[in-house]
Amino acid sequence: MTHALAIKHPLDFTPKNGGTTLAEVLAKFFNCFWWENIKKRYQMSPAFNNPPKEVAADQTKLIDYWQVHSMSKILEVKFDANGGMEPGKPKVFAETFINELNTHSMQPADFSVRGIRNMVTRLFSIAAANVSQGQQPWPDNDTFVKNVKDVFAEIQKVARLK
């Protein structure tokens, strides 16, 4: 006897009253995959504070630490007084992603989670290259939005589920 288990796509849902929105889920995917890339690239967890004394004493570790710190700031999600997300890279990613889905006449469940991971990895690579040159991950928000759109256009060809 065989059994089939139907597992819904994580983006195939309708928010209930006061429930999680698609934008919040996409922002959390972005954060999860961004965190994963920081750990993989730099072999350390994201950093939000000043470096510990043992790191500050070693110039090589200190450079790596500040690169991680710059990349970690992308993860910051701030909430307004009403509990909504304030604009930040995770929210901008989510909003741009949703706009691109609409532009390409796609439903959220038509795009694979692996495709989202690939998008975040590609965006991470762009930011890491900038940070390794002593710059900010993105010079401005418009550049980030353009990068998200460009990466979506490239990845959506292989990330479509339908």
DSSP file (Angstrom, degrees, kcal/mol; ACC not computed):
  #  RESIDUE AA STRUCTURE BP1 BP2  ACC     N-H-->O    O-->H-N    N-H-->O    O-->H-N    TCO  KAPPA ALPHA  PHI   PSI    X-CA   Y-CA   Z-CA
    1    1 A M              0   0    0      0, 0.0     2,-0.3     0, 0.0     0, 0.0   0.000 360.0 360.0 360.0 135.7    0.0    0.0    0.0
    2    2 A T        -     0   0    0      2,-0.0     2,-0.4     0, 0.0     0, 0.0  -0.801 360.0-154.7-108.4 152.7    1.3    3.4   -0.9
    3    3 A H        -     0   0    0     -2,-0.3     2,-0.5     2,-0.0     0, 0.0  -0.961   0.3-155.8-125.8 143.3    0.5    6.6    0.9
    4    4 A A        -     0   0    0     -2,-0.4     2,-0.6     2,-0.0    -2,-0.0  -0.971   3.7-163.3-119.6 134.3    0.6   10.2   -0.4
    5    5 A L        -     0   0    0     -2,-0.5     2,-0.7     2,-0.0    -2,-0.0  -0.967  11.4-146.6-118.3 118.7    1.0   13.1    1.8
    6    6 A A        -     0   0    0     -2,-0.6     2,-0.6     2,-0.0    -2,-0.0  -0.758  15.1-169.8 -88.0 118.7    0.1   16.5    0.4
    7    7 A I        -     0   0    0     -2,-0.7     2,-0.1     0, 0.0    -2,-0.0  -0.943  18.1-132.7-111.4 121.2    2.4   19.2    1.7
    8    8 A K        -     0   0    0     -2,-0.6     5,-0.0     1,-0.1    -2,-0.0  -0.393  27.1-102.7 -71.3 147.2    1.3   22.8    0.9
    9    9 A H    >   -     0   0    0      1,-0.1     3,-2.2    -2,-0.1    -1,-0.1  -0.464  31.8-121.2 -63.2 138.5    3.9   25.2   -0.3
   10   10 A P  T 3  S+     0   0    0      0, 0.0    -1,-0.1     0, 0.0    99,-0.1   0.716 113.4  48.7 -60.8 -19.7    4.9   27.5    2.5
   11   11 A L  T 3  S+     0   0    0    100,-0.1     2,-1.2    97,-0.1    98,-0.3   0.372  86.6  95.2 -99.0   4.9    3.7   30.6    0.5
   12   12 A D    <   +     0   0    0     -3,-2.2     2,-0.3    96,-0.2    -1,-0.1  -0.682  63.7 104.1 -96.5  81.5    0.4   29.0   -0.4
   13   13 A F        -     0   0    0     -2,-1.2     9,-0.1    -5,-0.0    96,-0.1  -0.979  62.9-131.4-153.0 161.6   -1.8   30.5    2.4
   14   14 A T        -     0   0    0     -2,-0.3    -2,-0.1     7,-0.0     7,-0.1  -0.985  36.3-119.3-116.9 120.8   -4.4   33.1    3.1
   15   15 A P        -     0   0    0      0, 0.0     2,-0.1     0, 0.0     3,-0.1  -0.330  25.2-140.8 -62.0 136.5   -3.7   35.3    6.1
   16   16 A K    >   -     0   0    0      1,-0.2     3,-2.8     4,-0.1     2,-0.2  -0.361  48.3 -58.2 -84.5 172.6   -6.3   35.1    8.9
   17   17 A N  T 3  S-     0   0    0      1,-0.3    -1,-0.2    -2,-0.1     3,-0.1  -0.353 128.9  -4.0 -54.5 118.9   -7.4   38.1   10.9
   18   18 A G  T 3  S+     0   0    0      1,-0.2    -1,-0.3    -2,-0.2     3,-0.1   0.552 108.8 134.1  73.9   6.3   -4.2   39.5   12.5
   19   19 A G    <   -     0   0    0     -3,-2.8    -1,-0.2     1,-0.2     2,-0.2  -0.123  66.2 -66.1 -82.0-178.8   -2.2   36.5   11.1
   20   20 A T        -     0   0    0     -3,-0.1     2,-0.2     1,-0.1    -1,-0.2  -0.438  51.8-139.9 -69.1 137.0    1.1   36.5    9.4
   21   21 A T     >  -     0   0    0     -2,-0.2     4,-2.0    -3,-0.1     5,-0.2  -0.523  22.5-110.4 -94.3 165.4    1.2   38.2    6.0
   22   22 A L  H  > S+     0   0    0      1,-0.2     4,-2.7     2,-0.2     5,-0.2   0.899 119.4  55.2 -59.2 -42.1    3.0   37.1    2.8
   23   23 A A  H  > S+     0   0    0      1,-0.2     4,-2.3     2,-0.2    -1,-0.2   0.888 107.0  49.8 -60.6 -39.6    5.5   40.0    3.2
   24   24 A E  H  > S+     0   0    0      2,-0.2     4,-2.0     1,-0.2    -1,-0.2   0.903 111.1  48.8 -66.5 -40.5    6.3   38.9    6.8
   25   25 A V  H  X S+     0   0    0     -4,-2.0     4,-2.4     2,-0.2    -2,-0.2   0.929 112.3  48.1 -64.9 -44.3    7.0   35.3    5.7
   26   26 A L  H  X S+     0   0    0     -4,-2.7     4,-2.6     1,-0.2    -2,-0.2   0.896 110.4  51.8 -63.4 -39.9    9.2   36.5    2.8
   27   27 A A  H  X S+     0   0    0     -4,-2.3     4,-2.4    -5,-0.2    -1,-0.2   0.882 110.2  49.2 -63.1 -37.9   11.1   38.8    5.1
   28   28 A K  H  X S+     0   0    0     -4,-2.0     4,-2.6     2,-0.2    -2,-0.2   0.882 109.9  50.6 -70.8 -37.5   11.7   35.9    7.5
   29   29 A F  H  X S+     0   0    0     -4,-2.4     4,-2.8     2,-0.2     5,-0.3   0.942 110.2  51.2 -60.0 -46.3   12.9   33.7    4.6
   30   30 A F  H  X S+     0   0    0     -4,-2.6     4,-2.5     1,-0.2    -2,-0.2   0.941 112.2  45.9 -55.4 -49.9   15.3   36.5    3.7
   31   31 A N  H  X S+     0   0    0     -4,-2.4     4,-2.7     2,-0.2     5,-0.2   0.912 112.5  50.4 -61.5 -43.8   16.6   36.7    7.2
   32   32 A C  H  X S+     0   0    0     -4,-2.6     4,-2.1     1,-0.2    -1,-0.2   0.940 115.6  41.1 -60.4 -48.6   17.0   33.0    7.6
   33   33 A F  H  X S+     0   0    0     -4,-2.8     4,-1.9     2,-0.2    -1,-0.2   0.834 114.2  52.6 -72.9 -31.5   18.9   32.6    4.3
   34   34 A W  H  X S+     0   0    0     -4,-2.5     4,-2.2    -5,-0.3    -2,-0.2   0.934 110.1  48.5 -66.0 -46.0   21.0   35.7    4.9
   35   35 A W  H  X S+     0   0    0     -4,-2.7     4,-2.3     1,-0.2     5,-0.2   0.922 110.1  52.5 -57.6 -46.3   22.0   34.4    8.4
   36   36 A E  H  X S+     0   0    0     -4,-2.1     4,-2.1     1,-0.2    -1,-0.2   0.895 109.2  49.4 -58.2 -42.8   22.9   31.1    6.8
   37   37 A N  H  X S+     0   0    0     -4,-1.9     4,-2.8     2,-0.2     5,-0.3   0.874 107.9  53.3 -67.7 -37.8   25.1   32.8    4.3
   38   38 A I  H  X S+     0   0    0     -4,-2.2     4,-2.6     2,-0.2     6,-0.5   0.949 111.5  45.8 -60.3 -48.4   26.9   34.9    6.9
   39   39 A K  H  X S+     0   0    0     -4,-2.3     4,-1.2     1,-0.2    -2,-0.2   0.892 116.3  45.6 -62.8 -39.6   27.8   31.7    8.9
   40   40 A K  H  < S+     0   0    0     -4,-2.1    -2,-0.2    -5,-0.2    -1,-0.2   0.916 118.9  39.6 -71.1 -43.8   28.9   29.9    5.7
   41   41 A R  H  < S+     0   0    0     -4,-2.8    -2,-0.2     1,-0.2    -3,-0.2   0.907 130.6  24.5 -74.7 -43.6   31.0   32.8    4.3
   42   42 A Y  H  < S-     0   0    0     -4,-2.6    -3,-0.2    -5,-0.3    -2,-0.2   0.492  93.0-130.1-104.7  -4.6   32.6   34.1    7.4
   43   43 A Q  S  < S+     0   0    0     -4,-1.2     2,-0.3    -5,-0.4    -4,-0.2   0.840  77.7  90.3  53.4  37.3   32.5   31.0    9.7
   44   44 A M  S    S-     0   0    0     -6,-0.5    -2,-0.3    -5,-0.1    -1,-0.2  -0.985  81.4-100.1-152.6 157.6   31.0   33.1   12.5
   45   45 A S        -     0   0    0     -2,-0.3    27,-0.1     1,-0.1    -9,-0.0  -0.361  56.5 -79.0 -73.4 156.4   27.5   34.1   13.7
   46   46 A P        -     0   0    0      0, 0.0     2,-0.4     0, 0.0    -1,-0.1  -0.217  48.6-144.4 -53.7 146.9   26.0   37.5   12.8
   47   47 A A        +     0   0    0     21,-0.4    25,-0.2    18,-0.1    26,-0.1  -0.961  29.9 165.8-123.9 132.8   27.4   40.3   15.0
   48   48 A F        +     0   0    0     -2,-0.4     2,-0.2     2,-0.1    -1,-0.1   0.519  62.0  56.1-120.3 -11.4   25.4   43.3   16.2
   49   49 A N  S    S-     0   0    0      1,-0.2    20,-0.0     0, 0.0    -2,-0.0  -0.498  98.0 -67.8-113.6-178.7   27.6   44.7   19.0
   50   50 A N        -     0   0    0     -2,-0.2    -1,-0.2     1,-0.1    -2,-0.1  -0.360  68.3 -87.8 -66.0 153.8   31.2   46.0   19.3
   51   51 A P        -     0   0    0      0, 0.0    -1,-0.1     0, 0.0    11,-0.0  -0.274  42.8-106.0 -67.2 148.3   33.8   43.2   18.9
   52   52 A P    >>  -     0   0    0      0, 0.0     4,-2.4     0, 0.0     3,-0.7  -0.286  36.8-103.9 -65.3 161.5   34.9   41.2   22.0
   53   53 A K  H 3> S+     0   0    0      1,-0.3     4,-1.5     2,-0.2     0, 0.0   0.865 119.7  55.1 -58.0 -40.6   38.4   42.1   23.3
   54   54 A E  H 34 S+     0   0    0      1,-0.2     4,-0.3     2,-0.2    -1,-0.3   0.825 112.3  43.9 -66.3 -29.1   40.1   39.0   21.9
   55   55 A V  H X4 S+     0   0    0     -3,-0.7     3,-1.4     2,-0.2     7,-0.4   0.890 109.2  56.1 -78.0 -41.9   38.8   39.9   18.4
   56   56 A A  H 3< S+     0   0    0     -4,-2.4    -2,-0.2     1,-0.3    -1,-0.2   0.774 103.0  57.2 -61.6 -26.2   39.7   43.6   18.8
   57   57 A A  T 3< S+     0   0    0     -4,-1.5     2,-0.6    -5,-0.2    -1,-0.3   0.648  97.8  67.3 -80.8 -15.3   43.3   42.6   19.5
   58   58 A D    <>  -     0   0    0     -3,-1.4     4,-2.6    -4,-0.3     5,-0.2  -0.924  68.8-156.5-113.1 113.1   43.8   40.7   16.3
   59   59 A Q  H  > S+     0   0    0     -2,-0.6     4,-2.1     1,-0.2     5,-0.2   0.872  93.4  48.8 -56.9 -42.7   43.8   42.8   13.1
   60   60 A T  H  > S+     0   0    0      1,-0.2     4,-2.0     2,-0.2    -1,-0.2   0.934 114.2  44.9 -65.1 -46.3   42.7   40.0   10.8
   61   61 A K  H  > S+     0   0    0      1,-0.2     4,-2.8     2,-0.2    -2,-0.2   0.867 110.9  55.7 -64.3 -35.4   39.9   38.9   13.0
   62   62 A L  H  X S+     0   0    0     -4,-2.6     4,-2.4    -7,-0.4    -1,-0.2   0.901 106.5  49.0 -66.0 -41.1   38.8   42.5   13.5
   63   63 A I  H  X S+     0   0    0     -4,-2.1     4,-1.9     2,-0.2    -1,-0.2   0.941 113.8  46.4 -62.5 -47.1   38.5   43.1    9.7
   64   64 A D  H  X S+     0   0    0     -4,-2.0     4,-2.6     1,-0.2    -2,-0.2   0.914 110.9  53.9 -60.0 -42.5   36.4   39.9    9.4
   65   65 A Y  H  X S+     0   0    0     -4,-2.8     4,-2.8     1,-0.2    -2,-0.2   0.922 108.8  47.2 -59.7 -45.5   34.3   40.9   12.4
   66   66 A W  H  X S+     0   0    0     -4,-2.4     4,-2.3     2,-0.2    -1,-0.2   0.822 110.4  52.8 -70.6 -29.1   33.5   44.4   10.9
   67   67 A Q  H  X S+     0   0    0     -4,-1.9     4,-2.3     2,-0.2    -1,-0.2   0.931 111.9  45.8 -66.3 -44.3   32.6   42.8    7.6
   68   68 A V  H  X S+     0   0    0     -4,-2.6     4,-2.5     1,-0.2   -21,-0.4   0.910 111.3  53.2 -62.1 -41.8   30.2   40.4    9.5
   69   69 A H  H  X S+     0   0    0     -4,-2.8     4,-1.5     2,-0.2    -1,-0.2   0.921 109.5  48.0 -59.9 -45.5   28.9   43.3   11.4
   70   70 A S  H  < S+     0   0    0     -4,-2.3     4,-0.4     1,-0.2    -1,-0.2   0.902 114.9  45.4 -62.1 -41.6   28.1   45.2    8.2
   71   71 A M  H >< S+     0   0    0     -4,-2.3     3,-0.8     1,-0.2     4,-0.3   0.826 109.2  56.8 -71.5 -31.4   26.4   42.2    6.7
   72   72 A S  H >< S+     0   0    0     -4,-2.5     3,-1.7     1,-0.2     4,-0.5   0.812  92.1  68.9 -70.4 -30.5   24.5   41.5    9.9
   73   73 A K  G >< S+     0   0    0     -4,-1.5     3,-0.9     1,-0.3    -1,-0.2   0.766  87.8  67.4 -61.3 -22.9   22.9   45.0    9.9
   74   74 A I  G <  S+     0   0    0     -3,-0.8    -1,-0.3    -4,-0.4    -2,-0.2   0.821  93.8  59.9 -63.2 -30.4   20.9   43.9    6.8
   75   75 A L  G <  S+     0   0    0     -3,-1.7    -1,-0.2    -4,-0.3    -2,-0.2   0.680  74.8 118.2 -72.7 -19.0   19.1   41.4    9.1
   76   76 A E    <   -     0   0    0     -3,-0.9     2,-0.5    -4,-0.5    13,-0.2  -0.297  42.5-172.7 -60.9 119.9   17.7   44.1   11.4
   77   77 A V        -     0   0    0     -2,-0.2     2,-0.4    11,-0.1    -1,-0.1  -0.968   5.0-165.7-112.4 121.5   13.9   44.1   11.3
   78   78 A K        -     0   0    0     -2,-0.5     8,-3.4     8,-0.4     2,-0.4  -0.862   6.2-147.9-109.9 143.4   12.3   47.0   13.2
   79   79 A F  B     -A   85   0A   0     -2,-0.4     6,-0.2     6,-0.3     2,-0.1  -0.871  10.1-134.7-111.8 143.1    8.7   47.2   14.1
   80   80 A D    >   -     0   0    0      4,-3.2     3,-2.0    -2,-0.4     6,-0.0  -0.221  42.4 -84.9 -83.7-178.4    6.6   50.3   14.3
   81   81 A A  T 3  S+     0   0    0      1,-0.3    -1,-0.1     2,-0.1    -2,-0.0   0.748 129.4  53.8 -61.0 -25.1    4.2   51.1   17.2
   82   82 A N  T 3  S-     0   0    0      2,-0.1    -1,-0.3     3,-0.0     3,-0.1   0.390 120.7-105.4 -91.5   3.5    1.4   49.1   15.5
   83   83 A G  S <  S+     0   0    0     -3,-2.0     2,-0.2     1,-0.3    -2,-0.1   0.462  78.7 132.3  87.3   1.0    3.6   46.0   15.2
   84   84 A G        -     0   0    0      1,-0.1    -4,-3.2    -5,-0.0    -1,-0.3  -0.498  64.5 -98.6 -83.0 156.8    4.1   46.5   11.4
   85   85 A M  B     -A   79   0A   0     -6,-0.2    -6,-0.3    -2,-0.2    -1,-0.1  -0.551  31.4-138.1 -76.0 135.4    7.6   46.2    9.9
   86   86 A E        -     0   0    0     -8,-3.4    -8,-0.4    -2,-0.3     5,-0.3  -0.552  44.3 -76.1 -82.3 157.4    9.4   49.4    9.2
   87   87 A P  S    S+     0   0    0      0, 0.0     2,-0.3     0, 0.0    -1,-0.1  -0.336  74.3 135.8 -57.9 130.9   11.3   49.7    5.9
   88   88 A G  S  > S-     0   0    0     -3,-0.1     4,-3.1    -2,-0.1     5,-0.3  -0.916  70.6 -81.5-162.2 171.9   14.5   47.7    6.0
   89   89 A K  H  > S+     0   0    0     -2,-0.3     4,-2.9     1,-0.2     5,-0.2   0.886 126.5  51.6 -58.0 -42.1   16.2   45.3    3.6
   90   90 A P  H  > S+     0   0    0      0, 0.0     4,-2.2     0, 0.0    -1,-0.2   0.928 115.3  42.4 -60.4 -42.0   14.0   42.3    4.6
   91   91 A K  H  > S+     0   0    0     -5,-0.3     4,-2.8     2,-0.2     5,-0.2   0.911 114.5  49.8 -70.1 -41.8   10.8   44.3    4.1
   92   92 A V  H  X S+     0   0    0     -4,-3.1     4,-2.6     2,-0.2     5,-0.2   0.906 110.7  51.2 -63.1 -40.7   12.0   45.9    0.9
   93   93 A F  H  X S+     0   0    0     -4,-2.9     4,-2.9    -5,-0.3    -2,-0.2   0.951 111.9  47.2 -57.7 -49.4   13.0   42.4   -0.4
   94   94 A A  H  X S+     0   0    0     -4,-2.2     4,-2.4    -5,-0.2    -2,-0.2   0.923 114.0  46.0 -60.6 -46.9    9.5   41.1    0.4
   95   95 A E  H  X S+     0   0    0     -4,-2.8     4,-2.2     2,-0.2    -1,-0.2   0.911 115.3  46.3 -64.6 -42.5    7.7   44.0   -1.2
   96   96 A T  H  X S+     0   0    0     -4,-2.6     4,-2.4    -5,-0.2    -2,-0.2   0.903 111.5  52.3 -66.6 -40.9    9.9   43.9   -4.3
   97   97 A F  H  X S+     0   0    0     -4,-2.9     4,-2.4    -5,-0.2    -2,-0.2   0.930 110.3  47.9 -59.7 -46.9    9.5   40.1   -4.6
   98   98 A I  H  X S+     0   0    0     -4,-2.4     4,-2.2     1,-0.2    -2,-0.2   0.910 111.5  50.5 -62.4 -42.6    5.7   40.4   -4.4
   99   99 A N  H  X S+     0   0    0     -4,-2.2     4,-2.5     1,-0.2    -1,-0.2   0.899 110.7  49.3 -61.6 -40.3    5.7   43.2   -7.0
  100  100 A E  H  X S+     0   0    0     -4,-2.4     4,-2.2     2,-0.2    -2,-0.2   0.873 107.4  54.4 -68.7 -36.8    7.8   41.0   -9.3
  101  101 A L  H  <>S+     0   0    0     -4,-2.4     5,-3.1     2,-0.2    -2,-0.2   0.948 111.8  45.5 -58.0 -46.9    5.5   38.1   -8.8
  102  102 A N  H ><5S+     0   0    0     -4,-2.2     3,-1.4     3,-0.2    -2,-0.2   0.903 110.3  53.2 -63.3 -42.3    2.6   40.3   -9.9
  103  103 A T  H 3<5S+     0   0    0     -4,-2.5    -1,-0.2     1,-0.3    -2,-0.2   0.872 114.0  42.5 -60.1 -37.9    4.6   41.7  -12.9
  104  104 A H  T 3<5S-     0   0    0     -4,-2.2    -1,-0.3    -5,-0.1    -2,-0.2   0.239 114.0-117.9 -94.3  12.9    5.3   38.1  -14.0
  105  105 A S  T < 5 +     0   0    0     -3,-1.4     2,-0.3     1,-0.2    -3,-0.2   0.894  65.7 144.5  51.8  46.8    1.7   37.0  -13.4
  106  106 A M      < -     0   0    0     -5,-3.1    -1,-0.2    -6,-0.1    -2,-0.1  -0.869  47.5-135.1-114.5 148.0    2.9   34.4  -10.8
  107  107 A Q    >   -     0   0    0     -2,-0.3     3,-2.1     1,-0.1     4,-0.3  -0.678  32.2-111.3 -89.6 154.1    1.3   33.3   -7.6
  108  108 A P  G >  S+     0   0    0      0, 0.0     3,-1.6     0, 0.0   -96,-0.2   0.877 118.8  56.3 -54.2 -38.7    3.6   33.0   -4.5
  109  109 A A  G 3  S+     0   0    0    -98,-0.3   -97,-0.1     1,-0.3     4,-0.1   0.548  93.7  70.1 -73.8  -4.7    3.2   29.2   -4.5
  110  110 A D  G <  S+     0   0    0     -3,-2.1    51,-3.3   -99,-0.1    52,-0.5   0.562  88.8  73.8 -83.4  -9.1    4.5   29.2   -8.1
  111  111 A F  B <  S-B  160   0B   0     -3,-1.6    49,-0.2    -4,-0.3  -100,-0.1  -0.916  85.4-125.1-111.4 126.2    8.0   30.2   -6.9
  112  112 A S     >  -     0   0    0     47,-2.5     4,-1.5    -2,-0.5     5,-0.1  -0.305  10.0-130.0 -71.4 151.3   10.1   27.6   -5.2
  113  113 A V  H  > S+     0   0    0      1,-0.2     4,-2.5     2,-0.2     5,-0.2   0.857 113.1  58.5 -65.4 -35.1   11.6   28.1   -1.7
  114  114 A R  H  > S+     0   0    0      1,-0.2     4,-2.6     2,-0.2    -1,-0.2   0.878 102.3  54.4 -60.5 -36.7   15.0   27.0   -3.2
  115  115 A G  H  > S+     0   0    0      2,-0.2     4,-2.2    44,-0.2    -1,-0.2   0.893 107.2  49.4 -63.3 -39.8   14.5   29.9   -5.7
  116  116 A I  H  X S+     0   0    0     -4,-1.5     4,-2.5     2,-0.2    -2,-0.2   0.924 111.0  50.1 -63.9 -44.0   14.1   32.3   -2.8
  117  117 A R  H  X S+     0   0    0     -4,-2.5     4,-2.5     1,-0.2    -2,-0.2   0.917 110.4  50.1 -60.2 -43.0   17.2   30.9   -1.2
  118  118 A N  H  X S+     0   0    0     -4,-2.6     4,-2.3     2,-0.2    -1,-0.2   0.886 109.6  51.5 -63.9 -38.3   19.1   31.3   -4.5
  119  119 A M  H  X S+     0   0    0     -4,-2.2     4,-2.7     2,-0.2    -2,-0.2   0.942 111.4  46.3 -62.0 -46.9   18.0   34.9   -4.8
  120  120 A V  H  X S+     0   0    0     -4,-2.5     4,-2.7     1,-0.2    -2,-0.2   0.896 111.8  51.8 -64.7 -39.2   19.2   35.7   -1.3
  121  121 A T  H  X S+     0   0    0     -4,-2.5     4,-2.1     2,-0.2    -1,-0.2   0.911 110.7  47.9 -63.1 -42.0   22.5   34.0   -1.9
  122  122 A R  H  X S+     0   0    0     -4,-2.3     4,-1.8     2,-0.2    -2,-0.2   0.928 113.0  47.4 -64.7 -44.8   23.0   36.0   -5.1
  123  123 A L  H  X S+     0   0    0     -4,-2.7     4,-2.4     1,-0.2    -2,-0.2   0.884 110.0  54.4 -62.5 -38.3   22.1   39.2   -3.3
  124  124 A F  H  X S+     0   0    0     -4,-2.7     4,-3.1     1,-0.2    -1,-0.2   0.906 105.6  52.7 -61.0 -42.3   24.5   38.2   -0.4
  125  125 A S  H  X S+     0   0    0     -4,-2.1     4,-2.0     2,-0.2    -1,-0.2   0.895 109.1  49.1 -62.0 -40.7   27.3   37.8   -3.0
  126  126 A I  H  X S+     0   0    0     -4,-1.8     4,-1.7     2,-0.2    -1,-0.2   0.942 114.9  44.4 -62.3 -47.6   26.7   41.3   -4.3
  127  127 A A  H  X S+     0   0    0     -4,-2.4     4,-2.7     1,-0.2    -2,-0.2   0.896 111.4  53.2 -65.2 -41.3   26.7   42.8   -0.8
  128  128 A A  H  X S+     0   0    0     -4,-3.1     4,-2.6     1,-0.2    -1,-0.2   0.886 107.0  52.4 -63.6 -38.8   29.8   40.7    0.3
  129  129 A A  H  X S+     0   0    0     -4,-2.0     4,-0.7    -5,-0.2    -1,-0.2   0.918 111.8  46.3 -62.9 -42.1   31.8   42.0   -2.7
  130  130 A N  H ><>S+     0   0    0     -4,-1.7     5,-2.3     7,-0.2     3,-0.8   0.927 113.6  48.0 -64.4 -45.1   30.9   45.6   -1.8
  131  131 A V  H ><5S+     0   0    0     -4,-2.7     3,-2.0     1,-0.2    -2,-0.2   0.878 105.6  57.7 -65.8 -38.3   31.7   45.0    1.9
  132  132 A S  H 3<5S+     0   0    0     -4,-2.6    -1,-0.2     1,-0.3    -2,-0.2   0.716 104.3  54.4 -66.6 -18.0   35.1   43.4    1.1
  133  133 A Q  T <<5S-     0   0    0     -3,-0.8    -1,-0.3    -4,-0.7    -2,-0.2   0.274 127.1-101.2 -95.4   9.2   36.0   46.5   -0.8
  134  134 A G  T < 5S+     0   0    0     -3,-2.0    -3,-0.2     1,-0.3     2,-0.2   0.632  85.6 118.4  84.1  14.6   35.3   48.7    2.3
  135  135 A Q  S   <S-     0   0    0     -5,-2.3    -1,-0.3    -6,-0.2    -2,-0.1  -0.513  72.2 -90.5-103.7 174.5   31.9   49.8    1.1
  136  136 A Q        -     0   0    0     -2,-0.2    -1,-0.1     1,-0.1    -3,-0.1  -0.456  45.4-104.5 -74.8 158.8   28.4   49.4    2.5
  137  137 A P  S    S+     0   0    0      0, 0.0    -7,-0.2     0, 0.0    -6,-0.1   0.894 107.8   8.9 -54.1 -41.3   26.5   46.4    1.3
  138  138 A W        -     0   0    0      1,-0.1     3,-0.1    -8,-0.1   -11,-0.0  -0.997  68.8-139.2-138.1 138.2   24.4   48.7   -1.0
  139  139 A P  S    S-     0   0    0      0, 0.0     2,-0.3     0, 0.0    -1,-0.1   0.832  84.4 -11.0 -66.5 -30.1   25.0   52.3   -1.6
  140  140 A D  S  > S-     0   0    0      1,-0.1     4,-1.5    -4,-0.1     3,-0.2  -0.970  71.7 -98.3-160.2 171.4   21.3   53.1   -1.5
  141  141 A N  H  > S+     0   0    0     -2,-0.3     4,-2.6     1,-0.2     5,-0.2   0.847 116.7  59.4 -67.1 -35.3   17.8   51.5   -1.4
  142  142 A D  H  > S+     0   0    0      1,-0.2     4,-2.4     2,-0.2    -1,-0.2   0.888 104.4  50.6 -62.1 -39.0   17.2   52.0   -5.1
  143  143 A T  H  > S+     0   0    0      2,-0.2     4,-2.5     1,-0.2    -1,-0.2   0.905 109.9  50.5 -64.7 -41.2   20.3   49.9   -5.9
  144  144 A F  H  X S+     0   0    0     -4,-1.5     4,-2.5     2,-0.2    -2,-0.2   0.936 110.8  48.4 -61.8 -46.6   19.0   47.2   -3.6
  145  145 A V  H  X S+     0   0    0     -4,-2.6     4,-2.4     1,-0.2    -2,-0.2   0.914 111.6  50.0 -60.7 -43.6   15.6   47.2   -5.3
  146  146 A K  H  X S+     0   0    0     -4,-2.4     4,-2.7     1,-0.2    -1,-0.2   0.916 110.6  49.9 -61.2 -43.2   17.2   47.1   -8.7
  147  147 A N  H  X S+     0   0    0     -4,-2.5     4,-2.7     2,-0.2     5,-0.2   0.903 109.7  50.8 -62.6 -41.1   19.4   44.1   -7.7
  148  148 A V  H  X S+     0   0    0     -4,-2.5     4,-2.6     2,-0.2    -2,-0.2   0.930 112.4  46.9 -61.8 -44.8   16.3   42.3   -6.3
  149  149 A K  H  X S+     0   0    0     -4,-2.4     4,-2.4     2,-0.2    -2,-0.2   0.921 113.7  47.6 -63.1 -44.7   14.5   42.8   -9.6
  150  150 A D  H  X S+     0   0    0     -4,-2.7     4,-1.8     2,-0.2    -2,-0.2   0.922 114.2  46.0 -62.7 -44.8   17.5   41.7  -11.7
  151  151 A V  H  X S+     0   0    0     -4,-2.7     4,-2.9     2,-0.2     5,-0.3   0.894 111.0  53.1 -67.2 -39.7   18.1   38.6   -9.6
  152  152 A F  H  X S+     0   0    0     -4,-2.6     4,-3.0    -5,-0.2     5,-0.2   0.941 107.8  51.5 -58.1 -47.1   14.3   37.8   -9.6
  153  153 A A  H  < S+     0   0    0     -4,-2.4     4,-0.5     1,-0.2    -1,-0.2   0.876 115.1  42.4 -59.6 -38.6   14.3   38.0  -13.4
  154  154 A E  H  < S+     0   0    0     -4,-1.8     3,-0.5    -5,-0.2     4,-0.3   0.930 120.6  39.4 -72.3 -46.3   17.3   35.6  -13.6
  155  155 A I  H >X S+     0   0    0     -4,-2.9     4,-1.7     1,-0.2     3,-1.6   0.825  99.9  71.5 -77.9 -33.0   16.2   33.1  -11.0
  156  156 A Q  H 3X S+     0   0    0     -4,-3.0     4,-1.0    -5,-0.3    -1,-0.2   0.772  87.5  66.9 -60.5 -25.0   12.5   33.0  -11.8
  157  157 A K  H 34 S+     0   0    0     -3,-0.5    -1,-0.3    -4,-0.5    -2,-0.2   0.856 115.9  26.0 -62.8 -34.3   13.2   31.1  -15.0
  158  158 A V  H <4 S+     0   0    0     -3,-1.6    -2,-0.2    -4,-0.3    -1,-0.2   0.556 117.2  61.7-104.3 -11.0   14.4   28.1  -13.0
  159  159 A A  H  < S+     0   0    0     -4,-1.7   -47,-2.5   -44,-0.1   -44,-0.2   0.533  73.6 114.4 -94.5  -6.7   12.4   28.7   -9.8
  160  160 A R  B  <  -B  111   0B   0     -4,-1.0   -49,-0.2    -5,-0.2   -50,-0.1  -0.426  45.2-168.5 -65.5 134.0    9.0   28.4  -11.4
  161  161 A L              0   0    0    -51,-3.3    -1,-0.2    -2,-0.1   -50,-0.1   0.626 360.0 360.0 -95.4 -17.2    7.0   25.4  -10.1
  162  162 A K              0   0    0    -52,-0.5    -1,-0.1     0, 0.0   -51,-0.1   0.347 360.0 360.0-126.1 360.0    4.3   25.7  -12.8
